Amino acid sequence: MDSSGEHLADFLTPEGPMSLDAHAAVVRKYRGSFDTNGDRGYGAFHPDTGRMLGEVCLLRRAGIDALEVGYWLRLDALGQGFATEMTSAMVKSAFELDKVKRVDLMCSPENERSAAVARRLGFSLEGRLRDRQLAPHLPRGDLLCFTLLASEYPQSPAYPLHLAAFDFLGRQTL
Ligand SMILES: CC(C)(COP(=O)(O)OP(=O)(O)OC[C@H]1O[C@@H](n2cnc3c(N)ncnc32)[C@H](O)[C@@H]1OP(=O)(O)O)[C@@H](O)C(=O)NCCC(=O)NCCS
């Protein structure tokens, strides 16, 4: 994150680079909420080198029988399809493991790269929500709301993705 500079400034680091302690607190919070079946955050790592590429998450704030997907990539990992692949994995697990009826994806109208991820995976633009702020560290403003419904999922490029998922006992769930 620190090496990505301005690229992540609006999204993750409003007050400059985060300290190691602040990072550890975020990771522990996600670990706790993962265990209690709340929001789920995942790291994305290069399979050959183990280098961290970014994060992807499934958030509960979308309401009943729905999840919202969010993601970021480090600056030098852009443009290679990683965000599309990470988001596909979340879409697949949301529909096949969580059995949700809808996955939401929100981004600012200026965030063309994020909107392109949504469109690439077959999400529909539901509308432009006005004057929203989804979390304290995010800027306030309009948001584009994209959704993919369970009935549309089999037509999404996420559907044929090969994905293995495991629970905390190491049992394969997908
Ligand atoms: C949003 C974000 C993750 C999108 O990253 P991205 O690199 O544009 O998206 P992808 O990793 O899916 O890569 C897509 C690009 O790789 C190319 N690509 C190459 N191989 C690909 C493949 N197998 N599958 C899909 N795309 C592929 C695509 O053609 C596309 O190219 P383009 O950038 O020239 O159009 C990134 O801009 C980011 O981290 N932004 C800051 C944080 C943020 O805004 N998060 C989202 C908040 S809503």
The ligand as an ORCA input file, in Angstrom:
! r2SCAN-3c Opt
* xyz 0 1
  C     -10.249     -0.769     -9.326
  C      -8.956     -1.525     -9.646
  C      -8.758     -2.684     -8.682
  C      -9.058     -2.017    -11.113
  O      -7.815     -2.545    -11.513
  P      -7.557     -2.950    -13.054
  O      -6.132     -3.349    -13.151
  O      -8.073     -1.897    -13.950
  O      -8.510     -4.224    -13.273
  P      -8.024     -5.685    -13.674
  O      -6.943     -6.136    -12.752
  O      -9.224     -6.512    -13.787
  O      -7.320     -5.479    -15.096
  C      -8.063     -5.116    -16.237
  C      -7.107     -4.821    -17.372
  O      -6.271     -5.975    -17.592
  C      -6.496     -6.490    -18.913
  N      -6.457     -7.950    -18.799
  C      -5.388     -8.703    -19.117
  N      -5.653     -9.988    -18.877
  C      -6.917    -10.056    -18.399
  C      -7.748    -11.115    -17.985
  N      -7.325    -12.387    -18.006
  N      -8.968    -10.828    -17.508
  C      -9.416     -9.565    -17.471
  N      -8.665     -8.499    -17.876
  C      -7.419     -8.750    -18.342
  C      -7.842     -5.916    -19.329
  O      -7.955     -5.835    -20.719
  C      -7.779     -4.542    -18.700
  O      -6.921     -3.756    -19.483
  P      -7.058     -2.145    -19.560
  O      -6.673     -1.618    -18.223
  O      -6.099     -1.778    -20.625
  O      -8.487     -1.868    -19.896
  C      -7.723     -0.582     -9.512
  O      -7.866      0.506    -10.388
  C      -7.536     -0.057     -8.083
  O      -6.933     -0.719     -7.235
  N      -8.029      1.191     -7.814
  C      -7.905      1.810     -6.511
  C      -8.821      1.164     -5.508
  C     -10.242      1.195     -5.987
  O     -10.675      2.142     -6.607
  N     -10.985      0.126     -5.678
  C     -12.369     -0.039     -6.079
  C     -13.244      0.800     -5.268
  S     -14.920      0.673     -5.846
*
